[in-house]
Amino acid sequence: MTTSTQQALTGAGTGAAPVPAPAGVGETVVLDVDEVGGRVERTELPGGLRVLTETMPGVLSATVGIWVGVGSRDETDPVAGASHFLEHLLFKGTGSRSALEIATAMDAVGGEMNAFTAKEHTCYYANVLASDLPLAVTLLGDLVTDALNTAADLESERTVVLEEIAMRDDEPSDLVHDLFAETLFGGTALGRSVLGTVESIEALTRDDVDGWYRRRYTVPSVVVTAAGRVEHQQVLDLVAAAFDSRLSGPGRPAPLRTGEQAATSPARPTGLVRRRTEQTHLLLGSVGLGRLDERRYAAAVLEVAVGGGMSSRLFQEIREKRGLVYSVGSSLSHYAGTGSFSVYAGCSPKRVPEVLRLVREELARVAADGLTAEEVARGRGQLKGGMVLGLEDTGSRMSRLGKSELSYGEYLPVREVLDRLDGVDEEQVRAVAAELLTRETCLAVVGPYRESDLDRL
């Protein structure tokens, strides 16, 4: 099972089991208490800031994350990459701490602090011993609420971000994924890399990035989540102190992002980055399902059976039987209103035509005939086991809380997700395969090719 497929199932969404009605400002709602997870609680603070915790008594650590509902999908061309650039810049210093002081404080307790930017959100997180949770919340809160974003820091970090883009460009297996998004979604925000481009990063000014921070990092867009040996009230007190200057009275959380329904066909048929590589890296895929689509559970079972593991059809047919590739597999990505389904393979340039033929034949076969009862059962089991095992640590639990709140607007207990997977049958998989796998495809290629070569592929 791919990471993206697993993550798509860890939130709630349309058709989810009911959860308690939203509490008033300052009231706490218990969302879940069961044997699979811990005690999950949610409180909405003044100003619209939301706090969710999951108490896990059997661990000695805690992970806390501050989620901001802004990502590369919110950007326009002139500020492409601003969200990711800002993620870097916030660690450079605040009104009360230098970058060195921030790093030293976390290293002194053996903790880890980091951040990531996605197309629809940004997250700053720290993993520490439970006794050091106050330090983690204080440091993260300081980053998010009091960053300086100086011109000097922006210039030094600009070089770092440009190096990150260069590193992506030097890794064909990473580059092909950004190329596929561009080929599938075209000039839309979803088609752009989270990193931005060399041109957009070189053009960003201090006013661009700091303005993005001032406009977008507002309390209604923020969710704080914590998991591990934590107590909900303790986290509430720490968060209230960290965000005190921004809790300026009753407000409403930012509305759930719904997105616009994308067309069912790719923006263009092919995308090519010419590289003198030993291997050709390719992605073949189509527009997929939005993250609130009720069919995503059936689509997940379909995906793991087609290319999500060593027993999948593509792995067995292309690698095990024929030895044509080292790596081959499929992936589902879900966004607000749209998504993607894709198959990745890396192989010798001379084997590309045969690999593509085999991929297309297998997808056509599944689209026409669906999966066998055995494949559906195995897919359900693979997803259930992978999801539960993937939630064994505090970081994954913290992440699940954040994505549930920001992306789905509600929390779905683990047992409910498992029940929904158990409810997927052959007919549901057949129906989603008949639609998803017959959509028009596009092909992204990184390798020693010319544009004219793509016609035969």
Helices and strands as residue ranges (DSSP letters): H 3-8, E 28-33, E 39-44, G 46-48, E 50-55, E 61-68, G 72-74, G 77-79, H 82-89, G 90-92, H 99-107, E 112-117, E 122-129, G 130-132, H 133-145, H 151-169, H 172-185, G 189-191, H 198-203, H 206-216, G 219-221, E 222-228, H 232-242, G 244-246, E 270-274, E 280-287, H 296-307, H 313-314, I 315-320, E 327-335, E 338-347, G 349-351, H 352-369, H 373-390, H 394-403, I 404-408, H 414-422, H 426-436, E 442-447, G 451-456
